[in-house]
Amino acid sequence: MITCVTNATARPQLSPKVRLRVDRRTGRYLLLYPERGLELNETATEIARCCTGEWTVADMAQHLARVYVDVSPVDIARGVHDFLTALAGRGLLQYMQ
Amino acid sequence: MSNEYRPYTLIAELTYRCPLRCPYCSNPLDSARYGDEIDTVTWLRVFQEAEALGVVQLNFTGGEPLLRDDLELLIEEAGKLELYSNLITSGIPLTYERLDRFRALGLNGVQVSIQSTRPTNSDRIAGAPCFHRKLEVMRWVKSLELPLTMNVVLHRDNIGEVAELIALAESVAADRLELANTQYLGWALHNRAALLPTREQLEHARTIAADARARLQGEIEVLFVTADYYSLYPKSCMDGWGRRFIVVNPEGLALPCHLAQTLPGLRFDNVRQRHLADIWHHSSGFNQFRGDDWLQDPCRTCDRRIIDFGGCRCQAFHLTGSAGATDPACSLSPAHGHIESARNHASHAAGTTVLFEYRAGRKCAQA
């Protein structure tokens, strides 16, 4: 299941158990799930917000490449892949094909 | 105050009452003698104060939180505050309709405890007939599309069932399986001779769990929670004293862990009298084991002190008599012989049946 993440045409969607919300203490985003949570940095937040089931993995990388012009597309693609793999490993993603 | 001490999770122990009598219960041994439970209005205020302090996760636990008939109101308030709310339950007593109300009011997740995959063993360990109802409750959770954690406390009598427990988690489509080795405090310390598995049992279970974790990754998160009696180093208890968690117990004491009030000489405050933020930042009990000035040797000069914070304060006290001592579970602790002797005892007792001593039955009427 996790290998689906590497597929550039997959359309990941956050699992229904995930709540993505602003941390009122820091202004950053938190990704909450049962009894656990992740504090997201800026890029992770961008990726998580793209996980709606509409964006493909390739779309996300392209979107980030436009925002972070100083970072190489290869690094961006790797960053997207790594973060999605981490979410999938925790069972926090589902896929629309 | 810096982010070093920010509570992310409030553990709301709504009651010590429980229809079950598990021999490893983490409630205090003398819980029957505690005072009145705090009322609905106080809990709602505590949730608001916790949210303002930075809490984002709320665990409803106990005893059995379902015995509070105001649980609906508490779940609703958690939802209004955008707290991610988790119901930690035995599943007894519950109806499908009540669980559906919880979901509609904003409950985010449910953790159901299972004692064994074998009905008679399960009912014996729980001290009450409840196995079939627990399976039904897990199916309700999934049919209402709530995330399900299946929790199993492992000990000598059920650790041989890990493969079957994993199969059960798969059959009920759990999102997470917590295989939690008993922590030997409270009733579990009292019943340790009957509960502690052998190293062989533990390693066998760990291997099966690791295989399942890899096989099920992305579907079921399989967690095998450390058995500190068989580790080289102690657990990072509560992620450090007063760092990430606040426990509020049924009578309103705000605590760094659910047994901190059993440590002598420490002063803890009650949410009936004092604002939660004031307690968190300024109470002597919460500050007692923060930072590293209090650390004794060998922790004082050990590089691992920023990883495990010296281990569990309650375990240190209950085994050595000193709450500031290095957790004896650490192989570097001068009192580690206590743990070794318990392990030796377990290996000699392997295969024999030892009876559990149960906590007394408690009234289940609403206080």
HADDOCK unambig.tbl for C-alpha pairs under 7 A between the chains (distance, minus, plus):
assign (segid A and resid 1 and name CA) (segid B and resid 218 and name CA) 6.52 0.50 0.50
assign (segid A and resid 2 and name CA) (segid B and resid 218 and name CA) 6.25 0.50 0.50
assign (segid A and resid 17 and name CA) (segid B and resid 108 and name CA) 6.97 0.50 0.50
assign (segid A and resid 17 and name CA) (segid B and resid 147 and name CA) 6.12 0.50 0.50
assign (segid A and resid 25 and name CA) (segid B and resid 54 and name CA) 6.41 0.50 0.50
assign (segid A and resid 32 and name CA) (segid B and resid 84 and name CA) 6.91 0.50 0.50
assign (segid A and resid 34 and name CA) (segid B and resid 86 and name CA) 6.57 0.50 0.50
assign (segid A and resid 34 and name CA) (segid B and resid 109 and name CA) 5.75 0.50 0.50
assign (segid A and resid 35 and name CA) (segid B and resid 57 and name CA) 6.57 0.50 0.50
assign (segid A and resid 35 and name CA) (segid B and resid 86 and name CA) 6.66 0.50 0.50
assign (segid A and resid 88 and name CA) (segid B and resid 218 and name CA) 5.42 0.50 0.50
assign (segid A and resid 89 and name CA) (segid B and resid 217 and name CA) 5.73 0.50 0.50
assign (segid A and resid 89 and name CA) (segid B and resid 218 and name CA) 4.73 0.50 0.50
assign (segid A and resid 90 and name CA) (segid B and resid 218 and name CA) 5.88 0.50 0.50
assign (segid A and resid 90 and name CA) (segid B and resid 221 and name CA) 6.29 0.50 0.50
assign (segid A and resid 91 and name CA) (segid B and resid 218 and name CA) 4.31 0.50 0.50
assign (segid A and resid 91 and name CA) (segid B and resid 219 and name CA) 5.64 0.50 0.50
assign (segid A and resid 91 and name CA) (segid B and resid 220 and name CA) 6.92 0.50 0.50
assign (segid A and resid 91 and name CA) (segid B and resid 221 and name CA) 6.95 0.50 0.50
